[in-house]
Amino acid sequence: MNLRTVGVLVSLLTTGVLVAPLPSFAEGNPEPTRMLVNAPPPEAKESTPSTPSKVGYVWSSGYWKWNGKSYNWVEGNWVQIVDPTRKWVDPTWSREGEKWFFTPGHWY
């Protein structure tokens, strides 16, 4: 391990925030990609539709996105319904032990 790599690892460990992406899944697979973060997300903001309901679209609530250093709020948006037999699941953060997992919005 070179000196630069050691410096980066020490920096990450001293900040107390490490991120480890979990495996990505192929498009169309009902299992979404998840991200592991040591820092909990802030409380969710109110996310209401920007316009009246659109035919052929479903509202996806806003969420906190981790950028590797901090959380940024992503406003909700309309998602086009491609397959009416599937249900939209909003993006979520869930706690498992001391870690936080992000599950992006996806069709189920």
Secondary structure, 3 states (H helix, E strand, C coil): CCHHHHHHHHHHHHHCCCEEECCCCCCCCCCCCCEEECCCCCCCCCCCCCCCCCCCEEEECCEEEECCCCEEEECCEEEECCCCCCCEECCEEEEECCEEEEECCEEC
